[in-house]
Every structure is written in structure tokens, then in C-alpha cells.
Amino acid sequence: MKILILIPVLATLAFAGCAGNAPSYGDQMNTRGENVSAIGKQWNDSNEARQKGEKMIEKGRRMIESGKNDQAEGNRMIEDGQRLIDSSKQKMLDSESNYQKMRETPVPSPVQP
């Protein structure tokens, strides 16, 4: 139990001893250099992300344009297909009507002499 109480007291004393020493000029410069390095890395990472975003936007615009062209072509194909269906249905009806007319007028039998 005494050890458990002693550990926080020793830790507090150790930290208090460190806090009393002022960092040297070199330590301050080193810390500042680390901060500048971190800021530079953040800027570079952000710049790369920005460039990636610009490429994504351009690719998205190209895809949309391509999609519009595909959609227009698809609509033309649907219209052409519908016209072909309508025309074919009419020709089928005409064929059926002509067949019925042909059946109504039998072919005369050849006359035997």
C-alpha cells in the first residue's frame, strides 16, 4: 500500500524537476524546426490532395459528357427501333391481309381437253 502512494509522489517530483529547467536556445530552435517541418508536410499533403481533387473533377466532367453522348445515342436507337417495329407490324398486317385475299380467290384448275 505504501508503494502505491509513493509512485505518484515520485512521479510528481520527477516532473517538477524537469519543469524547472528552461529549454536551451538549441532546444527551442529544434522544436521550431519540427513545427515548421510538420506545417510543410501538411501543406504538401494538402497540395497533393488538391491536385487529386482537380483530376477527379475533370474525369467526372468527361464521364458526364460521355454519358450525355451515350444517352443521346441511346434515345436515337430507341426511336429508330420503335419506327422499325411499327413499320414491321404494318407490313405483317399487310401480308396477312394479302394472304386472306389470295385465299378468297382460288386458283382455277387447269382444263383438261
Secondary structure, 3 states (H helix, E strand, C coil): CHHHHHHHHHHHHHHHHHHCCCCCHHHHHHHHHHHHHHHHHHHHHHHHHHHHHHHHHHHHHHHHHHHHHHHHHHHHHHHHHHHHHHHHHHHHHHHHHHHHHHHHCCCCCCCCC
